[in-house]
Amino acid sequence: MHISYAFAKEFRENKENLAKTATLEMGKAIKESKSEVEKCAWAIEYFADNGKNIFKW
């Protein structure tokens, strides 16, 4: 498994704790923080899938 997918998986598995941290540090609503964590995991997977095409590595 590509390390990026493992990183995205960790984000999702720790969504509750990451969201709580974001809420405490930035004052976001917990619902928004959870969505933010999910969006980050999605972005990691997107660039793992498409990075070579986007950046022409």
mmCIF entry with sequence, helices, sheets and N, C-alpha, C, O atoms, coordinates in Angstrom:
data_MODEL
# 
_entry.id   MODEL 
# 
_entity.id                         1 
_entity.type                       polymer 
_entity.pdbx_number_of_molecules   1 
# 
_entity_poly.entity_id                      1 
_entity_poly.type                           'polypeptide(L)' 
_entity_poly.nstd_linkage                   no 
_entity_poly.nstd_monomer                   no 
_entity_poly.pdbx_seq_one_letter_code       MHISYAFAKEFRENKENLAKTATLEMGKAIKESKSEVEKCAWAIEYFADNGKNIFKW 
_entity_poly.pdbx_seq_one_letter_code_can   MHISYAFAKEFRENKENLAKTATLEMGKAIKESKSEVEKCAWAIEYFADNGKNIFKW 
_entity_poly.pdbx_strand_id                 A 
# 
loop_
_entity_poly_seq.entity_id 
_entity_poly_seq.num 
_entity_poly_seq.mon_id 
_entity_poly_seq.hetero 
1 1  MET n 
1 2  HIS n 
1 3  ILE n 
1 4  SER n 
1 5  TYR n 
1 6  ALA n 
1 7  PHE n 
1 8  ALA n 
1 9  LYS n 
1 10 GLU n 
1 11 PHE n 
1 12 ARG n 
1 13 GLU n 
1 14 ASN n 
1 15 LYS n 
1 16 GLU n 
1 17 ASN n 
1 18 LEU n 
1 19 ALA n 
1 20 LYS n 
1 21 THR n 
1 22 ALA n 
1 23 THR n 
1 24 LEU n 
1 25 GLU n 
1 26 MET n 
1 27 GLY n 
1 28 LYS n 
1 29 ALA n 
1 30 ILE n 
1 31 LYS n 
1 32 GLU n 
1 33 SER n 
1 34 LYS n 
1 35 SER n 
1 36 GLU n 
1 37 VAL n 
1 38 GLU n 
1 39 LYS n 
1 40 CYS n 
1 41 ALA n 
1 42 TRP n 
1 43 ALA n 
1 44 ILE n 
1 45 GLU n 
1 46 TYR n 
1 47 PHE n 
1 48 ALA n 
1 49 ASP n 
1 50 ASN n 
1 51 GLY n 
1 52 LYS n 
1 53 ASN n 
1 54 ILE n 
1 55 PHE n 
1 56 LYS n 
1 57 TRP n 
# 
_struct_asym.id          A 
_struct_asym.entity_id   1 
# 
loop_
_struct_conf.conf_type_id 
_struct_conf.id 
_struct_conf.pdbx_PDB_helix_id 
_struct_conf.beg_label_comp_id 
_struct_conf.beg_label_asym_id 
_struct_conf.beg_label_seq_id 
_struct_conf.pdbx_beg_PDB_ins_code 
_struct_conf.end_label_comp_id 
_struct_conf.end_label_asym_id 
_struct_conf.end_label_seq_id 
_struct_conf.pdbx_end_PDB_ins_code 
_struct_conf.beg_auth_comp_id 
_struct_conf.beg_auth_asym_id 
_struct_conf.beg_auth_seq_id 
_struct_conf.end_auth_comp_id 
_struct_conf.end_auth_asym_id 
_struct_conf.end_auth_seq_id 
_struct_conf.pdbx_PDB_helix_class 
_struct_conf.details 
_struct_conf.pdbx_PDB_helix_length 
HELX_P HELX_P1 AA1 ILE A 3  ? GLU A 13 ? ILE A 3  GLU A 13 1 ? 11 
HELX_P HELX_P2 AA2 LYS A 15 ? MET A 26 ? LYS A 15 MET A 26 1 ? 12 
HELX_P HELX_P3 AA3 ILE A 30 ? PHE A 55 ? ILE A 30 PHE A 55 1 ? 26 
# 
_struct_conf_type.id          HELX_P 
_struct_conf_type.criteria    ? 
_struct_conf_type.reference   ? 
# 
loop_
_atom_site.group_PDB 
_atom_site.id 
_atom_site.type_symbol 
_atom_site.label_atom_id 
_atom_site.label_alt_id 
_atom_site.label_comp_id 
_atom_site.label_asym_id 
_atom_site.label_entity_id 
_atom_site.label_seq_id 
_atom_site.pdbx_PDB_ins_code 
_atom_site.Cartn_x 
_atom_site.Cartn_y 
_atom_site.Cartn_z 
_atom_site.occupancy 
_atom_site.B_iso_or_equiv 
_atom_site.pdbx_formal_charge 
_atom_site.auth_seq_id 
_atom_site.auth_comp_id 
_atom_site.auth_asym_id 
_atom_site.auth_atom_id 
_atom_site.pdbx_PDB_model_num 
ATOM 1   N N  . MET A 1 1  ? 0.845   -1.182 0.000   1.00 0.00 ? 1  MET A N  1 
ATOM 2   C CA . MET A 1 1  ? 0.000   0.000  0.000   1.00 0.00 ? 1  MET A CA 1 
ATOM 3   C C  . MET A 1 1  ? 0.890   1.244  0.000   1.00 0.00 ? 1  MET A C  1 
ATOM 4   O O  . MET A 1 1  ? 1.853   1.344  0.760   1.00 0.00 ? 1  MET A O  1 
ATOM 5   N N  . HIS A 1 2  ? 0.547   2.161  -0.852  1.00 0.00 ? 2  HIS A N  1 
ATOM 6   C CA . HIS A 1 2  ? 1.275   3.430  -0.907  1.00 0.00 ? 2  HIS A CA 1 
ATOM 7   C C  . HIS A 1 2  ? 1.124   4.138  0.437   1.00 0.00 ? 2  HIS A C  1 
ATOM 8   O O  . HIS A 1 2  ? 0.048   4.109  1.033   1.00 0.00 ? 2  HIS A O  1 
ATOM 9   N N  . ILE A 1 3  ? 2.171   4.760  0.907   1.00 0.00 ? 3  ILE A N  1 
ATOM 10  C CA . ILE A 1 3  ? 2.145   5.399  2.223   1.00 0.00 ? 3  ILE A CA 1 
ATOM 11  C C  . ILE A 1 3  ? 1.052   6.468  2.324   1.00 0.00 ? 3  ILE A C  1 
ATOM 12  O O  . ILE A 1 3  ? 0.514   6.693  3.407   1.00 0.00 ? 3  ILE A O  1 
ATOM 13  N N  . SER A 1 4  ? 0.722   7.120  1.225   1.00 0.00 ? 4  SER A N  1 
ATOM 14  C CA . SER A 1 4  ? -0.324  8.145  1.263   1.00 0.00 ? 4  SER A CA 1 
ATOM 15  C C  . SER A 1 4  ? -1.679  7.550  1.639   1.00 0.00 ? 4  SER A C  1 
ATOM 16  O O  . SER A 1 4  ? -2.445  8.167  2.378   1.00 0.00 ? 4  SER A O  1 
ATOM 17  N N  . TYR A 1 5  ? -1.972  6.367  1.138   1.00 0.00 ? 5  TYR A N  1 
ATOM 18  C CA . TYR A 1 5  ? -3.244  5.719  1.479   1.00 0.00 ? 5  TYR A CA 1 
ATOM 19  C C  . TYR A 1 5  ? -3.273  5.338  2.956   1.00 0.00 ? 5  TYR A C  1 
ATOM 20  O O  . TYR A 1 5  ? -4.312  5.438  3.609   1.00 0.00 ? 5  TYR A O  1 
ATOM 21  N N  . ALA A 1 6  ? -2.145  4.908  3.469   1.00 0.00 ? 6  ALA A N  1 
ATOM 22  C CA . ALA A 1 6  ? -2.060  4.579  4.892   1.00 0.00 ? 6  ALA A CA 1 
ATOM 23  C C  . ALA A 1 6  ? -2.267  5.838  5.735   1.00 0.00 ? 6  ALA A C  1 
ATOM 24  O O  . ALA A 1 6  ? -2.906  5.791  6.786   1.00 0.00 ? 6  ALA A O  1 
ATOM 25  N N  . PHE A 1 7  ? -1.727  6.950  5.271   1.00 0.00 ? 7  PHE A N  1 
ATOM 26  C CA . PHE A 1 7  ? -1.889  8.217  5.976   1.00 0.00 ? 7  PHE A CA 1 
ATOM 27  C C  . PHE A 1 7  ? -3.355  8.642  5.977   1.00 0.00 ? 7  PHE A C  1 
ATOM 28  O O  . PHE A 1 7  ? -3.875  9.068  7.008   1.00 0.00 ? 7  PHE A O  1 
ATOM 29  N N  . ALA A 1 8  ? -4.023  8.530  4.831   1.00 0.00 ? 8  ALA A N  1 
ATOM 30  C CA . ALA A 1 8  ? -5.453  8.867  4.740   1.00 0.00 ? 8  ALA A CA 1 
ATOM 31  C C  . ALA A 1 8  ? -6.275  7.958  5.649   1.00 0.00 ? 8  ALA A C  1 
ATOM 32  O O  . ALA A 1 8  ? -7.224  8.405  6.294   1.00 0.00 ? 8  ALA A O  1 
ATOM 33  N N  . LYS A 1 9  ? -5.907  6.692  5.694   1.00 0.00 ? 9  LYS A N  1 
ATOM 34  C CA . LYS A 1 9  ? -6.608  5.742  6.563   1.00 0.00 ? 9  LYS A CA 1 
ATOM 35  C C  . LYS A 1 9  ? -6.467  6.144  8.030   1.00 0.00 ? 9  LYS A C  1 
ATOM 36  O O  . LYS A 1 9  ? -7.431  6.073  8.792   1.00 0.00 ? 9  LYS A O  1 
ATOM 37  N N  . GLU A 1 10 ? -5.276  6.563  8.422   1.00 0.00 ? 10 GLU A N  1 
ATOM 38  C CA . GLU A 1 10 ? -5.046  7.015  9.801   1.00 0.00 ? 10 GLU A CA 1 
ATOM 39  C C  . GLU A 1 10 ? -5.887  8.254  10.111  1.00 0.00 ? 10 GLU A C  1 
ATOM 40  O O  . GLU A 1 10 ? -6.432  8.378  11.207  1.00 0.00 ? 10 GLU A O  1 
ATOM 41  N N  . PHE A 1 11 ? -5.992  9.168  9.147   1.00 0.00 ? 11 PHE A N  1 
ATOM 42  C CA . PHE A 1 11 ? -6.836  10.348 9.339   1.00 0.00 ? 11 PHE A CA 1 
ATOM 43  C C  . PHE A 1 11 ? -8.259  9.910  9.662   1.00 0.00 ? 11 PHE A C  1 
ATOM 44  O O  . PHE A 1 11 ? -8.861  10.382 10.627  1.00 0.00 ? 11 PHE A O  1 
ATOM 45  N N  . ARG A 1 12 ? -8.790  9.004  8.846   1.00 0.00 ? 12 ARG A N  1 
ATOM 46  C CA . ARG A 1 12 ? -10.171 8.562  9.052   1.00 0.00 ? 12 ARG A CA 1 
ATOM 47  C C  . ARG A 1 12 ? -10.345 7.815  10.375  1.00 0.00 ? 12 ARG A C  1 
ATOM 48  O O  . ARG A 1 12 ? -11.340 8.009  11.074  1.00 0.00 ? 12 ARG A O  1 
ATOM 49  N N  . GLU A 1 13 ? -9.385  6.970  10.713  1.00 0.00 ? 13 GLU A N  1 
ATOM 50  C CA . GLU A 1 13 ? -9.482  6.205  11.959  1.00 0.00 ? 13 GLU A CA 1 
ATOM 51  C C  . GLU A 1 13 ? -9.393  7.110  13.188  1.00 0.00 ? 13 GLU A C  1 
ATOM 52  O O  . GLU A 1 13 ? -9.912  6.766  14.250  1.00 0.00 ? 13 GLU A O  1 
ATOM 53  N N  . ASN A 1 14 ? -8.745  8.250  13.051  1.00 0.00 ? 14 ASN A N  1 
ATOM 54  C CA . ASN A 1 14 ? -8.573  9.181  14.167  1.00 0.00 ? 14 ASN A CA 1 
ATOM 55  C C  . ASN A 1 14 ? -9.400  10.448 13.987  1.00 0.00 ? 14 ASN A C  1 
ATOM 56  O O  . ASN A 1 14 ? -9.095  11.491 14.567  1.00 0.00 ? 14 ASN A O  1 
ATOM 57  N N  . LYS A 1 15 ? -10.450 10.345 13.176  1.00 0.00 ? 15 LYS A N  1 
ATOM 58  C CA . LYS A 1 15 ? -11.266 11.512 12.850  1.00 0.00 ? 15 LYS A CA 1 
ATOM 59  C C  . LYS A 1 15 ? -11.801 12.214 14.091  1.00 0.00 ? 15 LYS A C  1 
ATOM 60  O O  . LYS A 1 15 ? -11.769 13.442 14.164  1.00 0.00 ? 15 LYS A O  1 
ATOM 61  N N  . GLU A 1 16 ? -12.289 11.459 15.062  1.00 0.00 ? 16 GLU A N  1 
ATOM 62  C CA . GLU A 1 16 ? -12.870 12.061 16.270  1.00 0.00 ? 16 GLU A CA 1 
ATOM 63  C C  . GLU A 1 16 ? -11.837 12.908 17.015  1.00 0.00 ? 16 GLU A C  1 
ATOM 64  O O  . GLU A 1 16 ? -12.109 14.055 17.369  1.00 0.00 ? 16 GLU A O  1 
ATOM 65  N N  . ASN A 1 17 ? -10.662 12.344 17.249  1.00 0.00 ? 17 ASN A N  1 
ATOM 66  C CA . ASN A 1 17 ? -9.623  13.073 17.976  1.00 0.00 ? 17 ASN A CA 1 
ATOM 67  C C  . ASN A 1 17 ? -9.107  14.265 17.184  1.00 0.00 ? 17 ASN A C  1 
ATOM 68  O O  . ASN A 1 17 ? -8.896  15.339 17.748  1.00 0.00 ? 17 ASN A O  1 
ATOM 69  N N  . LEU A 1 18 ? -8.905  14.088 15.892  1.00 0.00 ? 18 LEU A N  1 
ATOM 70  C CA . LEU A 1 18 ? -8.443  15.198 15.055  1.00 0.00 ? 18 LEU A CA 1 
ATOM 71  C C  . LEU A 1 18 ? -9.479  16.314 15.004  1.00 0.00 ? 18 LEU A C  1 
ATOM 72  O O  . LEU A 1 18 ? -9.133  17.495 15.046  1.00 0.00 ? 18 LEU A O  1 
ATOM 73  N N  . ALA A 1 19 ? -10.746 15.936 14.913  1.00 0.00 ? 19 ALA A N  1 
ATOM 74  C CA . ALA A 1 19 ? -11.814 16.934 14.878  1.00 0.00 ? 19 ALA A CA 1 
ATOM 75  C C  . ALA A 1 19 ? -11.902 17.684 16.208  1.00 0.00 ? 19 ALA A C  1 
ATOM 76  O O  . ALA A 1 19 ? -12.093 18.900 16.224  1.00 0.00 ? 19 ALA A O  1 
ATOM 77  N N  . LYS A 1 20 ? -11.764 16.971 17.310  1.00 0.00 ? 20 LYS A N  1 
ATOM 78  C CA . LYS A 1 20 ? -11.788 17.630 18.622  1.00 0.00 ? 20 LYS A CA 1 
ATOM 79  C C  . LYS A 1 20 ? -10.640 18.623 18.751  1.00 0.00 ? 20 LYS A C  1 
ATOM 80  O O  . LYS A 1 20 ? -10.813 19.720 19.282  1.00 0.00 ? 20 LYS A O  1 
ATOM 81  N N  . THR A 1 21 ? -9.471  18.232 18.263  1.00 0.00 ? 21 THR A N  1 
ATOM 82  C CA . THR A 1 21 ? -8.316  19.125 18.313  1.00 0.00 ? 21 THR A CA 1 
ATOM 83  C C  . THR A 1 21 ? -8.561  20.372 17.472  1.00 0.00 ? 21 THR A C  1 
ATOM 84  O O  . THR A 1 21 ? -8.286  21.486 17.917  1.00 0.00 ? 21 THR A O  1 
ATOM 85  N N  . ALA A 1 22 ? -9.075  20.192 16.265  1.00 0.00 ? 22 ALA A N  1 
ATOM 86  C CA . ALA A 1 22 ? -9.365  21.339 15.405  1.00 0.00 ? 22 ALA A CA 1 
ATOM 87  C C  . ALA A 1 22 ? -10.395 22.258 16.052  1.00 0.00 ? 22 ALA A C  1 
ATOM 88  O O  . ALA A 1 22 ? -10.280 23.481 15.973  1.00 0.00 ? 22 ALA A O  1 
ATOM 89  N N  . THR A 1 23 ? -11.379 21.679 16.677  1.00 0.00 ? 23 THR A N  1 
ATOM 90  C CA . THR A 1 23 ? -12.412 22.472 17.346  1.00 0.00 ? 23 THR A CA 1 
ATOM 91  C C  . THR A 1 23 ? -11.818 23.269 18.504  1.00 0.00 ? 23 THR A C  1 
ATOM 92  O O  . THR A 1 23 ? -12.118 24.451 18.666  1.00 0.00 ? 23 THR A O  1 
ATOM 93  N N  . LEU A 1 24 ? -10.985 22.628 19.300  1.00 0.00 ? 24 LEU A N  1 
ATOM 94  C CA . LEU A 1 24 ? -10.364 23.319 20.429  1.00 0.00 ? 24 LEU A CA 1 
ATOM 95  C C  . LEU A 1 24 ? -9.401  24.412 19.977  1.00 0.00 ? 24 LEU A C  1 
ATOM 96  O O  . LEU A 1 24 ? -9.358  25.488 20.573  1.00 0.00 ? 24 LEU A O  1 
ATOM 97  N N  . GLU A 1 25 ? -8.629  24.139 18.927  1.00 0.00 ? 25 GLU A N  1 
ATOM 98  C CA . GLU A 1 25 ? -7.611  25.090 18.490  1.00 0.00 ? 25 GLU A CA 1 
ATOM 99  C C  . GLU A 1 25 ? -8.169  26.231 17.645  1.00 0.00 ? 25 GLU A C  1 
ATOM 100 O O  . GLU A 1 25 ? -7.662  27.351 17.703  1.00 0.00 ? 25 GLU A O  1 
ATOM 101 N N  . MET A 1 26 ? -9.208  25.955 16.864  1.00 0.00 ? 26 MET A N  1 
ATOM 102 C CA . MET A 1 26 ? -9.690  26.964 15.919  1.00 0.00 ? 26 MET A CA 1 
ATOM 103 C C  . MET A 1 26 ? -11.119 27.417 16.165  1.00 0.00 ? 26 MET A C  1 
ATOM 104 O O  . MET A 1 26 ? -11.603 28.337 15.507  1.00 0.00 ? 26 MET A O  1 
ATOM 105 N N  . GLY A 1 27 ? -11.790 26.781 17.100  1.00 0.00 ? 27 GLY A N  1 
ATOM 106 C CA . GLY A 1 27 ? -13.144 27.184 17.419  1.00 0.00 ? 27 GLY A CA 1 
ATOM 107 C C  . GLY A 1 27 ? -14.198 26.756 16.414  1.00 0.00 ? 27 GLY A C  1 
ATOM 108 O O  . GLY A 1 27 ? -15.316 27.273 16.423  1.00 0.00 ? 27 GLY A O  1 
ATOM 109 N N  . LYS A 1 28 ? -13.846 25.813 15.545  1.00 0.00 ? 28 LYS A N  1 
ATOM 110 C CA . LYS A 1 28 ? -14.822 25.306 14.576  1.00 0.00 ? 28 LYS A CA 1 
ATOM 111 C C  . LYS A 1 28 ? -15.862 24.450 15.287  1.00 0.00 ? 28 LYS A C  1 
ATOM 112 O O  . LYS A 1 28 ? -15.605 23.874 16.344  1.00 0.00 ? 28 LYS A O  1 
ATOM 113 N N  . ALA A 1 29 ? -17.027 24.383 14.685  1.00 0.00 ? 29 ALA A N  1 
ATOM 114 C CA . ALA A 1 29 ? -18.032 23.441 15.184  1.00 0.00 ? 29 ALA A CA 1 
ATOM 115 C C  . ALA A 1 29 ? -17.507 22.022 14.924  1.00 0.00 ? 29 ALA A C  1 
ATOM 116 O O  . ALA A 1 29 ? -16.826 21.785 13.927  1.00 0.00 ? 29 ALA A O  1 
ATOM 117 N N  . ILE A 1 30 ? -17.821 21.097 15.808  1.00 0.00 ? 30 ILE A N  1 
ATOM 118 C CA . ILE A 1 30 ? -17.314 19.725 15.678  1.00 0.00 ? 30 ILE A CA 1 
ATOM 119 C C  . ILE A 1 30 ? -17.727 19.097 14.354  1.00 0.00 ? 30 ILE A C  1 
ATOM 120 O O  . ILE A 1 30 ? -16.949 18.350 13.760  1.00 0.00 ? 30 ILE A O  1 
ATOM 121 N N  . LYS A 1 31 ? -18.930 19.384 13.884  1.00 0.00 ? 31 LYS A N  1 
ATOM 122 C CA . LYS A 1 31 ? -19.389 18.849 12.608  1.00 0.00 ? 31 LYS A CA 1 
ATOM 123 C C  . LYS A 1 31 ? -18.501 19.341 11.461  1.00 0.00 ? 31 LYS A C  1 
ATOM 124 O O  . LYS A 1 31 ? -18.149 18.568 10.570  1.00 0.00 ? 31 LYS A O  1 
ATOM 125 N N  . GLU A 1 32 ? -18.143 20.616 11.487  1.00 0.00 ? 32 GLU A N  1 
ATOM 126 C CA . GLU A 1 32 ? -17.256 21.172 10.462  1.00 0.00 ? 32 GLU A CA 1 
ATOM 127 C C  . GLU A 1 32 ? -15.867 20.545 10.550  1.00 0.00 ? 32 GLU A C  1 
ATOM 128 O O  . GLU A 1 32 ? -15.244 20.253 9.529   1.00 0.00 ? 32 GLU A O  1 
ATOM 129 N N  . SER A 1 33 ? -15.394 20.342 11.761  1.00 0.00 ? 33 SER A N  1 
ATOM 130 C CA . SER A 1 33 ? -14.075 19.748 11.946  1.00 0.00 ? 33 SER A CA 1 
ATOM 131 C C  . SER A 1 33 ? -14.016 18.324 11.404  1.00 0.00 ? 33 SER A C  1 
ATOM 132 O O  . SER A 1 33 ? -13.025 17.932 10.789  1.00 0.00 ? 33 SER A O  1 
ATOM 133 N N  . LYS A 1 34 ? -15.065 17.558 11.630  1.00 0.00 ? 34 LYS A N  1 
ATOM 134 C CA . LYS A 1 34 ? -15.104 16.189 11.097  1.00 0.00 ? 34 LYS A CA 1 
ATOM 135 C C  . LYS A 1 34 ? -15.092 16.212 9.575   1.00 0.00 ? 34 LYS A C  1 
ATOM 136 O O  . LYS A 1 34 ? -14.413 15.403 8.942   1.00 0.00 ? 34 LYS A O  1 
ATOM 137 N N  . SER A 1 35 ? -15.840 17.133 8.993   1.00 0.00 ? 35 SER A N  1 
ATOM 138 C CA . SER A 1 35 ? -15.852 17.260 7.526   1.00 0.00 ? 35 SER A CA 1 
ATOM 139 C C  . SER A 1 35 ? -14.474 17.652 7.006   1.00 0.00 ? 35 SER A C  1 
ATOM 140 O O  . SER A 1 35 ? -14.043 17.180 5.954   1.00 0.00 ? 35 SER A O  1 
ATOM 141 N N  . GLU A 1 36 ? -13.794 18.507 7.739   1.00 0.00 ? 36 GLU A N  1 
ATOM 142 C CA . GLU A 1 36 ? -12.451 18.949 7.354   1.00 0.00 ? 36 GLU A CA 1 
ATOM 143 C C  . GLU A 1 36 ? -11.468 17.774 7.355   1.00 0.00 ? 36 GLU A C  1 
ATOM 144 O O  . GLU A 1 36 ? -10.649 17.648 6.445   1.00 0.00 ? 36 GLU A O  1 
ATOM 145 N N  . VAL A 1 37 ? -11.550 16.925 8.365   1.00 0.00 ? 37 VAL A N  1 
ATOM 146 C CA . VAL A 1 37 ? -10.681 15.751 8.430   1.00 0.00 ? 37 VAL A CA 1 
ATOM 147 C C  . VAL A 1 37 ? -10.960 14.832 7.242   1.00 0.00 ? 37 VAL A C  1 
ATOM 148 O O  . VAL A 1 37 ? -10.029 14.334 6.608   1.00 0.00 ? 37 VAL A O  1 
ATOM 149 N N  . GLU A 1 38 ? -12.228 14.610 6.944   1.00 0.00 ? 38 GLU A N  1 
ATOM 150 C CA . GLU A 1 38 ? -12.596 13.757 5.806   1.00 0.00 ? 38 GLU A CA 1 
ATOM 151 C C  . GLU A 1 38 ? -12.097 14.363 4.496   1.00 0.00 ? 38 GLU A C  1 
ATOM 152 O O  . GLU A 1 38 ? -11.609 13.648 3.621   1.00 0.00 ? 38 GLU A O  1 
ATOM 153 N N  . LYS A 1 39 ? -12.222 15.678 4.367   1.00 0.00 ? 39 LYS A N  1 
ATOM 154 C CA . LYS A 1 39 ? -11.752 16.356 3.150   1.00 0.00 ? 39 LYS A CA 1 
ATOM 155 C C  . LYS A 1 39 ? -10.238 16.197 3.003   1.00 0.00 ? 39 LYS A C  1 
ATOM 156 O O  . LYS A 1 39 ? -9.741  16.003 1.893   1.00 0.00 ? 39 LYS A O  1 
ATOM 157 N N  . CYS A 1 40 ? -9.516  16.277 4.095   1.00 0.00 ? 40 CYS A N  1 
ATOM 158 C CA . CYS A 1 40 ? -8.062  16.089 4.048   1.00 0.00 ? 40 CYS A CA 1 
ATOM 159 C C  . CYS A 1 40 ? -7.702  14.666 3.613   1.00 0.00 ? 40 CYS A C  1 
ATOM 160 O O  . CYS A 1 40 ? -6.798  14.473 2.800   1.00 0.00 ? 40 CYS A O  1 
ATOM 161 N N  . ALA A 1 41 ? -8.405  13.681 4.152   1.00 0.00 ? 41 ALA A N  1 
ATOM 162 C CA . ALA A 1 41 ? -8.156  12.287 3.767   1.00 0.00 ? 41 ALA A CA 1 
ATOM 163 C C  . ALA A 1 41 ? -8.447  12.095 2.283   1.00 0.00 ? 41 ALA A C  1 
ATOM 164 O O  . ALA A 1 41 ? -7.688  11.428 1.581   1.00 0.00 ? 41 ALA A O  1 
ATOM 165 N N  . TRP A 1 42 ? -9.542  12.678 1.807   1.00 0.00 ? 42 TRP A N  1 
ATOM 166 C CA . TRP A 1 42 ? -9.889  12.580 0.388   1.00 0.00 ? 42 TRP A CA 1 
ATOM 167 C C  . TRP A 1 42 ? -8.801  13.221 -0.477  1.00 0.00 ? 42 TRP A C  1 
ATOM 168 O O  . TRP A 1 42 ? -8.408  12.656 -1.497  1.00 0.00 ? 42 TRP A O  1 
ATOM 169 N N  . ALA A 1 43 ? -8.315  14.394 -0.075  1.00 0.00 ? 43 ALA A N  1 
ATOM 170 C CA . ALA A 1 43 ? -7.287  15.089 -0.851  1.00 0.00 ? 43 ALA A CA 1 
ATOM 171 C C  . ALA A 1 43 ? -5.996  14.271 -0.916  1.00 0.00 ? 43 ALA A C  1 
ATOM 172 O O  . ALA A 1 43 ? -5.347  14.219 -1.960  1.00 0.00 ? 43 ALA A O  1 
ATOM 173 N N  . ILE A 1 44 ? -5.628  13.645 0.178   1.00 0.00 ? 44 ILE A N  1 
ATOM 174 C CA . ILE A 1 44 ? -4.434  12.797 0.197   1.00 0.00 ? 44 ILE A CA 1 
ATOM 175 C C  . ILE A 1 44 ? -4.585  11.668 -0.815  1.00 0.00 ? 44 ILE A C  1 
ATOM 176 O O  . ILE A 1 44 ? -3.666  11.393 -1.587  1.00 0.00 ? 44 ILE A O  1 
ATOM 177 N N  . GLU A 1 45 ? -5.742  11.015 -0.811  1.00 0.00 ? 45 GLU A N  1 
ATOM 178 C CA . GLU A 1 45 ? -5.983  9.922  -1.770  1.00 0.00 ? 45 GLU A CA 1 
ATOM 179 C C  . GLU A 1 45 ? -6.026  10.436 -3.205  1.00 0.00 ? 45 GLU A C  1 
ATOM 180 O O  . GLU A 1 45 ? -5.510  9.785  -4.113  1.00 0.00 ? 45 GLU A O  1 
ATOM 181 N N  . TYR A 1 46 ? -6.628  11.583 -3.410  1.00 0.00 ? 46 TYR A N  1 
ATOM 182 C CA . TYR A 1 46 ? -6.712  12.156 -4.752  1.00 0.00 ? 46 TYR A CA 1 
ATOM 183 C C  . TYR A 1 46 ? -5.312  12.384 -5.318  1.00 0.00 ? 46 TYR A C  1 
ATOM 184 O O  . TYR A 1 46 ? -5.025  11.990 -6.449  1.00 0.00 ? 46 TYR A O  1 
ATOM 185 N N  . PHE A 1 47 ? -4.449  13.017 -4.538  1.00 0.00 ? 47 PHE A N  1 
ATOM 186 C CA . PHE A 1 47 ? -3.102  13.283 -5.029  1.00 0.00 ? 47 PHE A CA 1 
ATOM 187 C C  . PHE A 1 47 ? -2.255  12.017 -5.125  1.00 0.00 ? 47 PHE A C  1 
ATOM 188 O O  . PHE A 1 47 ? -1.349  11.945 -5.954  1.00 0.00 ? 47 PHE A O  1 
ATOM 189 N N  . ALA A 1 48 ? -2.535  11.023 -4.293  1.00 0.00 ? 48 ALA A N  1 
ATOM 190 C CA . ALA A 1 48 ? -1.845  9.739  -4.443  1.00 0.00 ? 48 ALA A CA 1 
ATOM 191 C C  . ALA A 1 48 ? -2.235  9.093  -5.766  1.00 0.00 ? 48 ALA A C  1 
ATOM 192 O O  . ALA A 1 48 ? -1.400  8.480  -6.432  1.00 0.00 ? 48 ALA A O  1 
ATOM 193 N N  . ASP A 1 49 ? -3.512  9.229  -6.150  1.00 0.00 ? 49 ASP A N  1 
ATOM 194 C CA . ASP A 1 49 ? -3.990  8.657  -7.404  1.00 0.00 ? 49 ASP A CA 1 
ATOM 195 C C  . ASP A 1 49 ? -3.570  9.470  -8.630  1.00 0.00 ? 49 ASP A C  1 
ATOM 196 O O  . ASP A 1 49 ? -3.303  8.899  -9.687  1.00 0.00 ? 49 ASP A O  1 
ATOM 197 N N  . ASN A 1 50 ? -3.509  10.783 -8.498  1.00 0.00 ? 50 ASN A N  1 
ATOM 198 C CA . ASN A 1 50 ? -3.360  11.651 -9.667  1.00 0.00 ? 50 ASN A CA 1 
ATOM 199 C C  . ASN A 1 50 ? -2.123  12.530 -9.677  1.00 0.00 ? 50 ASN A C  1 
ATOM 200 O O  . ASN A 1 50 ? -1.892  13.256 -10.643 1.00 0.00 ? 50 ASN A O  1 
ATOM 201 N N  . GLY A 1 51 ? -1.335  12.478 -8.638  1.00 0.00 ? 51 GLY A N  1 
ATOM 202 C CA . GLY A 1 51 ? -0.183  13.363 -8.529  1.00 0.00 ? 51 GLY A CA 1 
ATOM 203 C C  . GLY A 1 51 ? 0.774   13.298 -9.704  1.00 0.00 ? 51 GLY A C  1 
ATOM 204 O O  . GLY A 1 51 ? 1.244   14.334 -10.176 1.00 0.00 ? 51 GLY A O  1 
ATOM 205 N N  . LYS A 1 52 ? 1.068   12.112 -10.181 1.00 0.00 ? 52 LYS A N  1 
ATOM 206 C CA . LYS A 1 52 ? 2.007   11.985 -11.296 1.00 0.00 ? 52 LYS A CA 1 
ATOM 207 C C  . LYS A 1 52 ? 1.476   12.647 -12.557 1.00 0.00 ? 52 LYS A C  1 
ATOM 208 O O  . LYS A 1 52 ? 2.247   13.226 -13.323 1.00 0.00 ? 52 LYS A O  1 
ATOM 209 N N  . ASN A 1 53 ? 0.195   12.571 -12.778 1.00 0.00 ? 53 ASN A N  1 
ATOM 210 C CA . ASN A 1 53 ? -0.401  13.207 -13.957 1.00 0.00 ? 53 ASN A CA 1 
ATOM 211 C C  . ASN A 1 53 ? -0.474  14.721 -13.801 1.00 0.00 ? 53 ASN A C  1 
ATOM 212 O O  . ASN A 1 53 ? -0.269  15.461 -14.764 1.00 0.00 ? 53 ASN A O  1 
ATOM 213 N N  . ILE A 1 54 ? -0.759  15.167 -12.616 1.00 0.00 ? 54 ILE A N  1 
ATOM 214 C CA . ILE A 1 54 ? -0.899  16.603 -12.369 1.00 0.00 ? 54 ILE A CA 1 
ATOM 215 C C  . ILE A 1 54 ? 0.462   17.296 -12.412 1.00 0.00 ? 54 ILE A C  1 
ATOM 216 O O  . ILE A 1 54 ? 0.615   18.350 -13.031 1.00 0.00 ? 54 ILE A O  1 
ATOM 217 N N  . PHE A 1 55 ? 1.435   16.701 -11.755 1.00 0.00 ? 55 PHE A N  1 
ATOM 218 C CA . PHE A 1 55 ? 2.732   17.330 -11.615 1.00 0.00 ? 55 PHE A CA 1 
ATOM 219 C C  . PHE A 1 55 ? 3.779   16.813 -12.598 1.00 0.00 ? 55 PHE A C  1 
ATOM 220 O O  . PHE A 1 55 ? 4.918   17.280 -12.587 1.00 0.00 ? 55 PHE A O  1 
ATOM 221 N N  . LYS A 1 56 ? 3.412   15.868 -13.436 1.00 0.00 ? 56 LYS A N  1 
ATOM 222 C CA . LYS A 1 56 ? 4.291   15.309 -14.477 1.00 0.00 ? 56 LYS A CA 1 
ATOM 223 C C  . LYS A 1 56 ? 5.615   14.797 -13.907 1.00 0.00 ? 56 LYS A C  1 
ATOM 224 O O  . LYS A 1 56 ? 6.691   15.096 -14.425 1.00 0.00 ? 56 LYS A O  1 
ATOM 225 N N  . TRP A 1 57 ? 5.507   14.017 -12.827 1.00 0.00 ? 57 TRP A N  1 
ATOM 226 C CA . TRP A 1 57 ? 6.714   13.422 -12.226 1.00 0.00 ? 57 TRP A CA 1 
ATOM 227 C C  . TRP A 1 57 ? 7.197   12.298 -13.061 1.00 0.00 ? 57 TRP A C  1 
ATOM 228 O O  . TRP A 1 57 ? 8.200   11.667 -12.727 1.00 0.00 ? 57 TRP A O  1 
# 
